[in-house]
Structure formats: C-alpha cells, structure tokens
C-alpha cells in the first residue's frame, strides 16, 4: 500500500483530475469507469496539497533505478562529467561475465539478454536469462552477492531463454535492522516473481509465499500456456505494476491480457486490469502488457502499452470493437481504473503490439506548456498526447487504409486508422520500398521476383492467402522496438532509434498450412494460430545470400525538436554484419534496445548487429566514440555516478533476431581517473 505521505496527495490528485475527466471519457473505451472515492471535506484538498509537495516528473538528482532509468521513461541523466568534448577519452572501467549464456547448440535453449543494469542502494543489480541475480560493486564489478532462482531452463513460452532484468523498491523510511526495507524483484519464464533483500540477496519471507509469488495462480487459461515474467515490474510508490508475456501466434484462444497492482512488501494483489471484455475472453485472448510501463506519480497515473489480441494475423473471431487492444491506456495507480485510453490500431491483424513504455515529457508548443506523452510504435509512428487527458498535442487523423482482397474468409477490416501529423512517420510507408540493386544483382533477380509476388497498397495492407503474401513495412520487427524514446528535458529533444525492415506475411488455409509448415525461428517462419481457419508465415525479405532485398539504411537514429515536432537530424546507426564482415556504417543496422541521453550533450546506445557501443552528439548526431562489446547490446544502457565518478554500463547479451551471437558481458565505461 502507499505510505501515509502519498495517500493525501493522491486523494487531492483525484479531485484535480475530475475536472478534465468528462472530456477524457469521450476519448475512451465504452467500458464504464468504476466508482470514484467520495470527495474530501471542505478544506481537506488544500491541506492535503500543502502537506504533500508535488512529485517532479524529472527527478531532482541522478536516478537510474528502473528499466528506463526513471518512471518517466526519459532515459535521461543530469550527469555532465562525460561531455561531447571528452567522451573520446572514455575507457573500460571494468567488465563482469555472468556465465549464463547459451547459443542453443546443446540441450539448453539460446539466451536473449536485454537487461538494463539497475543502479540503486549504491549497487549495480543484474538479472540473467538463466534466472540468476547478481549484485555488483558499481566501481569495480566485484560480486557482492548472487541468487539462483533454480528456475527451469526450458523455453516454455518463447523460442529462447529471455530476461530484461530486475526492479528495485525501498521504503520511504526504512526501519533500521529490519530485513527487506530495500527489495530487488526478479521474474522467470515459469511465472515466479522473487523478492530479494537488496543488501543480502536473501528471500523476503514476508512477500507472498516465502518470498516467491506464482503469477500462474492468476492465469485464466493455463491449459493453453503459462504466463512468463520476462520484464521486471514497474515500481510506483509502494506498489508493483506487473504485466506478463506468453506465446505469440500459437493459439486463437489464449490467456487474456491482465495487469496486476501488487503490494510491494507483501505481494498481495490489490487490483486487476483486464483489457478484454468477458465475451471477448471466451473466443480471443492476449492484449497483454509484456513490456515496461511509465508513471506520473503526481497525477497518480500509470501508462500501459497494450498489445494486440489473438490470433495476431486473422481477426474473424473478434470482429467487434476491442477498444483497449493495441493502445496506450492510463490507469489510476491506486485502483487500476481506466482514466483514459487511446487506440493506435483498430482491429489489429498485423501484431502491432504497443511495445514500448510511453515517454513522459513537459514540452512547450506555441508558447503553451503541455504535460505530454509520446508513444513510439512498431509502425514507425510517434503519437503525442496530453498525458492528463489523452487529447492530441498535434492532430492525429483517421485516414482511409486498404481493405482486403476478398480471399480471407470471415475477416472484417477497419476502413480507417490513426495517423499522426507531427512528428512525421519515421518510415515512408506510402509505397513499396525500393529493391536494393546490389542484393537483386547478387541473387540474379530474386528480390525483384519476390517484390512482384507481394501485395502492397501502402500502410495497413491486410494479410492475404495469395502469391507470397503481403509486404509489410514495417511489421512485427518494427519500427521502434521496446527500447522506446529518450528525452532531454533541457533542450526538449526526443531521441529514438528505428529499424527499416521489410517483412512479408502469408495466410494459409488449415490444410495448406499443414503441408507448407517447415518450422519457425525466433519470431519468424510458420505459426499455426490453432483454432483459427488460417495458419501464417512471417519472413524477413532476404535473398538466398542473406542480404536485405530493400535499400539501406537498415536502421537510423533520429532527433526531434519537441517544441515543433520537426526532425532536428537523422542518420544511420550502427553497422550490419554478415558472414563475419562489417558493412559500411552508412548502411546502418537493424536495432534492438534503446538510447540514453545525458546533460553532457551525449546519446549512448548499443542496439546494433555489430556489437559496438557508441556515443553520439545530442546536438548534431555526429558519432563521437565507440567500443567493441562481446555481443550485440540489445538492452538500454545505464548512466550513474558513484563516489564522484560517472559511469555508463551496458549488457552485451545478444538476440538471435539480429544474428546468432550471444554473450554474458556487463561492460562499464568511465573517464580515466
């Protein structure tokens, strides 16, 4: 539960929110809001506000104690010891190898490690894809403690063992000598949430069942598949906000999306958010939250990036409106009630999960100060709304989109979809991407032949059973992945890395699917969508040599002036790699993982195929520094200060979606002493 100092603030916040709420509801779902608490007595609101000063959106000091650095998901550090002038002197301060790594060639599934190093309690905390937690000295990397969950090494719901790390909580007024006043939380693929004393690494006996909470106890369809805790919970005040992941593309009827509000010390469930109606839960599922969330504690709101419903590429079983699916939804932190929601894809049949925590920012537009929220998406769209009400900051237009070709039984298509006017789309989806002449020549015209056999009428062209299927630019790979948007609150500059990836998807009637199925990889290949009349195949558009069939760049880093919504600069990020050879950096790389920005005028990012970590100028986009890591850094970096020295930490774990190259390295950089 929230502490006494927070409770009156949130009561007062409710009263302030009631004024715009009537307007907000018109933007929302048809679901009724639950009853609001009774208003305070006369004078109580003023007294509460006086007793509880506002919680700043941007922390007053350097904070990197959560997945995106801070609850606002800005991934911003006010530290300025490392600057654009001296970053070229950056050197490796230390590295640590966990030993928890597999390339999948043996009995253990491959590992995918996307953990953000969490700096809290003067310690760097790391969770691994083999489900161990390490506490490290932030200056030397020396191990302070480690905890082994002894979780199953079976890839139950994913094609690989996977983890995005740990979460951290501490009491406002820790009781001296009492255990678990500071807690590290870590989830596993078999749905166990562990609570560990941050000082000792021992289980917190007062949390759930002896320090372990089994989320599968709350699974409404365990016979379909278990829930998985791959993303650490979002910690807001004295509450954990917890979503979960599961199997993609396997079942038409699957566990339905739920988010849980949990007491941080006891593990008691306080509320549950459900994205689907009871009727929809009987014939569909998912619309879950599998990535991190952001929160504004002063407003008392947590912001959920909600995924698409099942099955992902055919929606004939869910033709009615599903308003909370593929949305950003704002909940009351205390109750889990919907305050506002914006749906970004109507009748989603492209697996366009909203996959990144929205980034919260205060911006000045036409002289008006706006409490804003930017939602990055797989589609390459950046939607910007008022985070109090969900109203547009710049117009978001409903535009006509392609309908079906008449070959998919039972499907009903949305005639329009939302398009942002500013910022402009990160990718040009208005026509088929151009075939890359080099890849086409090297494959003797294979790319051109594929392009001729793919249907495309612009963004939101639906899946088809014909030819090689529908070209998707982008599709499941993004666009923007879960690393999300970084933001510099001083210059009001947003920074985002985006992939340029062409995929193609084809539906197969059930009998044809059984004949065509030749297996699947990591989020590619064939998937059955059992219970639906169609199975599907999703592939990246490569030639037989493994070269992309579309023109580079394959990934970019983009900076946006959030006072105007216009691009400040953009350019290729990283380098692609094939058969051990690095491609020209002007071609860029597909990216997984996000950037961090600092008051030193820098952007730090890994994310690319070539397994390098880099620093760019926030002002110009110029690359200023790089170093080679063990494997692709498919994770957000962490920026922290310890004993007067600034550090930048990366986890080099790899992801087979980028390439078959995995690692177990934590690598940390600083200026020479």
N, C-alpha and C positions, 0 to 999 in steps of 0.2 A: 504493500500500500504506500501511497505518498506520505511523506512526512508532514507534520503539522504546519511547517512553514510554507509548504507548497499548496496545501488544501485551500486556504482562503484566496490565494492568487487565482486558482483555477475556478473557484466559485465566482469571483469577480469577472474573470475572463468570459464565463458563460453569459453573463449579463451584457457584456460588450458585444459578443457575437450574435445575440438575439436580434440586434438591430438590422444587420445585413442578412440574417438567415432567411427571411421571407423571400428576398431576391434570390438567394442561393438555391432555394428549393426548386425554383423554376428551371435551374440548370441541371437538376439532378435526376436521379433514378425515380421511378414511380414508387419505390419502397417507402413506406411511412417512417419518419423519424420516431424513435422511441421517446417516451415521456421525458421532459426536461425536469431537473430538480426545481423545487419551489424557489421563487426569488428571495433574496436576502431581505431582512427587515430594513426599515429606513436607516440610512447612515452606515449600514454594515458594509456596503460596497466600498464607500470612501475609506472606511477604517481598514478594510482588508487590503486595498491598494496601497495605503500608507505603510502598512506593516510588511508588505511584500514587494520590494522593488522589482522592476521589470527584469526579466532574464534576457540578456542581449543575444541577438541572433548570432553574432560573431563573438566567440569567447574573448575575454579581455587579455588573456595570455596565450602562450603557445600550447596547443592541445592536439594530441594525435592518439586518442584513447578509444577509437572505434574504427569500423571498416572504412569509412570515408573521411577519417581524420576527426570530423566533428559531426554532430547531429544534423547540421545544416547541409551536409554532403558537399561542402565547397572545396574540400581537399586543399585548404589554404593554410599556410603558416606565416605568422608575422615575423619569423626569424630572418635576420638580414646579414648574418655573419658571412654567409656564402653569397656572392653577388655575381653579376654579369662580368665584372672586371677581374674576379679572382677564381671563378669556377674552373678555369683551365688548370688550376693547381690541385684540384680535388684528387685525393688518393684513397686507396682502400685502407680503412682503419682496421677492419677485421672481417673474417668470414666464419661461418659455422655450418657444418653439414649434419643433418639430422639422421641420415642413414635410411630414411623412409622413402624409398624410391623404387619403382619397377617400370621396366619398359614393356611389360606384358608378354615377354617371350617365354616365361616359365609358367608356373602354376598360379602366380599372382597376377591379377589384372594390372594394366598400366595405371600409373598415377597421374593425376591432374592436380596441380597445386597452385592455387590462386589466392593465397592468404595475404592479407595486409598485416605487416608487423604492427602490433599494438603497443604503444609506449604509455605506461601508467605505473604508479607506485614505484617510480624510479627503476623500472624493469621493462625489458622488451619481451613480450609474450607471443609465442608462435604455436599454431596448431597445424598438424601434418595430415596428409591424405591417408596415412596408416593409423590415424586416430590416436596420436600421442600429443601431449602439450609440453612445450619447453619454456622455461623462464630463464632469460639470459641477462647477464650484465650488459647494460647498454653501451659501455665504453670499451669493453674487451671481448664480448661474446662468450665469456666464461659461463658455463651452465650453473644455475643456482638450484634448480630442481627440474624434474621431469615427471610426467604422469602418463601411464599407459592405460587407456580405457579397456584394453583387451577386447576391443570390438572385432566383429567378424571382418575378415579381409575379402569377403565376397562382394562383388559389384552388384548389389541387389536391384537397384533402380536405375543405374547409369551404366554406360559402357566402360567406365573406368572408376577406380577409387578416386575420390574427389573431396577437397575441403577448401573453404575460403577463410578458415582461421577461427579466432576466438573473439569473445566480447568481454567487457570489463564493467564492474559496478563497485561503488564503495558507498558506505553510509555517510550521510551528511555530518554526523557527529559520532565517529567510531568509538565504541566502548573499549577502553584500554584493557588488554589482557584477554579479550573475548575473541574467539575464532570467527572467521568468515564475516568480518566487518568490511573486507575487501574480497571480491569474488571474481574468478575467471570462469566463463561459461564456454563449453565446447560441445558441439553436436556431432553425431555419427550417422553413417548411412543407414543403420538399422534403428534410427529414431530415438536414440538415447541422448538426453541433454544432461551433461555432467556439470556440477557446480563445485569448484575447487577453491580452497583458501588461497588467496593471491600471494601470501607470504610463504606458505609451506608447501603448497601443492596437494594438500590432503583434502579428501572429500568433505563437503559441508553437510554434516549429518542431519541438520535441520531442514535441508532442502529436499522436498519430495520424499522419495524412498531412499533414505540414507545417502543423499547427495546425487541421486540419479532420477530423472523424470523420463518416463516412457511415453512419448507422444503418440505412439501407435494405439494406446488405450483410447485415443480420441478419433481414431480412423473409422469413417463410416462404411468403408468398403475394403476391409483388409484382405478379402479373398481376391481382389483384383491386383493390388500391390501395396507394399508397405510405404509409409511416408519416410522421407530422408531429411536429415538436418545437415545440409551442406553449407548453408550460410549462417554465420553467427547471428543470434538475436539482436534486435535493436533495443538498446537500453535507454529508457527515458524516465528520469527520476528514479523511483523505486519500483519500476515495472519493466518487465521484458515484453517486447512485442515480437512474436515469433510466427514466421511462416514456415513452409516446408516445400521440398521438391519431390518429384516422383518420376515415373516412366513417361517418356514422350512417345506419342504416335503408336502406342500399342493397343489401346482399348478405346472403344467408342463410349462406353460407360465406365467411368473411373471415379476414384475418390474426389469429392467436390471441394473446391477451394475454401480453406478456413484460415483465419489468423487468430492467434490467441494472445490475450493480455494476461500476464502471469506475474504474481508477486515475486519480486527479485530475491527475497530471502527465504521464502517458504516453498516456492514452486506451485502455490495454489493458483488454479485457473480462476480469473476474475471476470472475464468476458470472452465471447467468441464472435468474430465477424464471419459471415457467410456470404460469398459473392453470388451464389446462385439461389434461385427460389426453390422451395421444396419440390415443386413439379419438375423443374429442370434437373434437379439432383437425381431423379429416378432414371433419366434417359441420357444424361451427359455427364459432365464432371469437370475437374480441374478449375480453371480460372483462379488459380492459386497465386500466392506471392512467394516466389522462390529466391528472390534477390533481397538486398538490403532495403531499408526504408529510411526516410528522413523525418525530422520532427521540429516543430517550433514550440518550445516549452511555454513561451509567453502566451501564445494563442491557445495552448493546450491541444494541439493537433498533431497527429502522426499521419504521414502521407504514404499511401500504399501504391506501388506499381503492380497492377494486377495483370495476370497472364490471360491467355486465350482459353476458351472452353474446348472440350473434346467432342468428337475427334477433330484433329487440328486442320485437316485439309478437305473435309467434307462436312457440311452443316445441315444436311437434310433432316437430321433428328432434332434440330434446335432452331427451327425457322422463326420462332417468335423472338421478340427483342430480349437481349440479355444485357441490360444496361451497365452492369458493373464489370463486365468482362472487358479485357484489353483497355484498361482505364487507369487514370490516376484518381484515387479516392481518399478523401480526407476524413479521418475518424477522430472523435473525441477520445483523448488518451485515457480518460478515467472510465468511460462506459463502453467504448467500442462502437458508438452510434455513428452513422453516416452524417456528416455535416455538409459536404458537397462532393460531387463526383463528375468527372469529365471522361467520356468515352472517346478514344482516339481511333478505333477501328470498329465499324459497325459490321456485325455478322462476320467475324474474323475467320477466314478459311485459308490463311497464309502463315499461321503460327507466329504472328507478330506480337508475341508477349511483350508487355511493357517490362523491360528487363533491367532497368537502372533506377536507383533511388532518385527522385526529382531533386534538383539542386535549388536550395532556397537562397534568395538574394534580395537585397534592398537596392532598387535602381531608380534613377531619375530620368523620366521620359517627358519631354516637352515641359520641363520645369516642375513636374509633379513627382513627388516621392512615392514610390509604389512598393508595397511588400509583395514581391514576385516569387514565382516558382517556375523553373524551366524543366520540362520533361523531355529528355532525349529518348529516341526510339530507334528500333531496328530499321524503320522505313527511311531513316536519314532526315526525319522531321524533328524540329525543336519547337515544341509548343510552350508558349509563355503565358501564364495566367496570374491573376491576383491570388495569393495563397490563402487569404482570408475567405474569399467568396467563390473562387473558381472562375471569375469573369475574365474575358480576354484582356490582355495588355495591348497587343496588336491583333487586328482582326484574324479570326480563324474561320475559314469559309467552307461551307458544304458545297462540293463540286461533283458533277456527274463523273462516273467512272465506268469502265467497260462492264457489260453483262456477260453471261455465259454464252457458249457456242451451241447449246441445245443438246449436248452429248452426256450430261451428268444428271442422272435421274434423281428427282426429289429435291434438288438444290433450289434455293431462293436467294437472289443476290440483292445486296443493298444498292440502290441506284446512285447514292452519293456517299462520299467520305470526307472527313475533315482535312483541310489543307491549311497550314499556317501561311500567312503573307510575309511575316518577318519573325525571326530570321528566315531567309530563303532556304529551301531544301539543300542539304549538304551534297546530294547527288542529283544529277539530271535524269529523271525517270520518264521524261516526256516521249522518248523514242528508244528503240533498241540501242544499247551501247555498240560502238563500232567494233568490228572484228579487228583483232591485232594482227597486222600484216605479217609480222615476224612469226608468230605462232601458227598462222594459217599456212605460210610457205613451208615451215618446218614439218608440218603434218600433211603436206600435199593436199591442202584444201579441206581438211577435216573440220576445221572451225566454221568455214563458210557453209558447208553442208549441214552442220548442226544448226546454225543460225536459221537456215532456210526451213528447217523442220520444227522450229519452235514458234509457238503463237505468242505474240506480244502486241498489245494495243495501248501500252502505257501503264502507269502505276495502277495496281489492283486488278490486273488481268487475272481472271479466275483460273484455277486448275482445270485441266481437260484430260480426256482419255485419248486424244488424237495425236498422231505423229510421235515426236519425242517429248511432247508435253508443252508446258507454258514456261517461257523465260521469266525469271523473277529477278528484278534488280531494284533493291536487294531482296533477300528472303530471310530465312532463319538465321543466317550468319550475320546479318546487319550489313550496313548501317553502323549505328553506335551499339556497343555491347555494354555489359553490366558495369564497366568502369565508370561510365557516366561523365558528367561535365564538371570541370573545376572552375572556380571563380575567384578573381581578385577583387575584393570589395573596395579597394582604394581607387583603382582605375576603372572599376566596373567593367572588367573584361572577362568574358567566358571563354574557356578553352576546352576543346573536345577533339578527340581522335576518332576518325571514322574510316571504316573499310569500304573499298569498292570491290564487291564480289558479285559475280553473276552466277546464279544457280538456276536449275530448271526442275520442275516438278511434274510428275505424271500420275494420274489416277488409273488404276487397273480394276476392272470388274473382278469379282472374287475368284472365279475360275481362272481367268487370265493371270491374276496375281499369283496364284499358287504355282503356275507354270513358269512365270518370269522371275520369281523371287530367287535372288542369288546372294542373299545375305546383306549385312549392313555394317557400317563402321561407326565412328564417333560422330553422331548426328548427320549421317549421310547413308545412302543406299536405300534398301527396301524396308518398309514397316507395314504391319498388317492392318492397323486400325480395326481390330477384331470387333465384330458386331455391326460394323458399317458395311454397305454393299461394295465399298471400294477400299482396296489397299493402295499404297502410294510408294513412289520412289522419288527421292530428292538427291540431286547430284550437283557438284560444282562443275562449271563449264570449262573443263580442261581438255587439251588434246592428248594423244597417246604418249607424248613425252612428259606429261605433267605440267605443261605450260598453260597459263591462263589464255583463254581464247579472246578475251576483251583487252582493250588498250589500257596501259598503265596511265596514271599511278594506281596502285592497288591499295594504298592507304594514305591518308592525309592527316595533318594536324591543322586545326582551324581556330582562329581567334576572332571573337565577335564583340563589338562595342555594344554593350547592353543599354546605352542611352539612346541608341538609334536603331539597334537590331541589324546593323550592317556589318559585313565581314571586314576586319582590320587587315588580316593577312591570312594566307593559307599556303601550305606546301607539303610535299611528300614527307612521310615519317618512316624511319627505319629502312631496312633493305630486305628484299625477299631472298630466299636461299633454295637452291635445288641441286641435288647430287653433290653437295659439299661446296658448291660455288656460290659466292655472293653476287647478286645482281646489282646494277648501278643504283645508287641511292635516289636518283631522280625517278625511279620506278616506284619507290615506296614499298610498303609491306602491308598485308592484312594485319589487323591489330586485335589483340585481346588484352584487356587491362586498361587502366586509365591514367591520367596525368595528375600531378600535384603542382601547385603554384606557391611561390614564396614572395615575401616582401623584398627579397633581394633581387627581384625582377627576373625570376627564373621559372621555367617549367621543367620538371623532372618526369621522365617516363621511360618505361621499358616497352612492353606490349608487342614487339615486332619479331618476325621469324628469325632474324639474325642473332638473337640472344644478346643484343647490346642494350646497355642503359645509356640514356642521353640527357643532356641539359640543353634547353633552347632559351633564347631571349624572349621574354614575355612581350617586349615592345616590338621586336622586328620579326621574330620567328627564326632567326639565324641559329643554327646548331653551334653550340659553344664548347661542348665536351662530350666524350663518350668513353665507355669501357666495355670490355667483353665479360659477360657473365657465363655461368655454366650451361644454362638452358634459357629458352625464352622466358622473359619475366611477364607472365600472364597474370599480373597482380597489380594492385595500386601500391605505389611507394609510400613510405612513412618519413616524415620530417620531424625531428625532435632535437631538444637541447638537453645535455646532461653535464653537470659540473662546468658550465660555461662554454661548452663546445657544441657546435651544431653538427648534426649527423643526418644523412639520407640513407634509408635502408630499403633494400629490395629483396624479394623472394624470387629465386630463379628456379621454378618448378616445371615449366613446360606444359603444353597441352597438345595432344595429338591432332586436334583440329587444325593447328598451324603446321606442325610437322612432327615426325616421330623422334622427338628429342626431349628427354625429361631430365630433371635434376632434383637435388635436395639442398640447395645452397641458400643460406641467408648471407647477403653481402652488404656491407655498410661502409659508407664513404664519409670523409671529413677533410678539412684543410690540414696541411702539415702543422704539427704543434710547434 
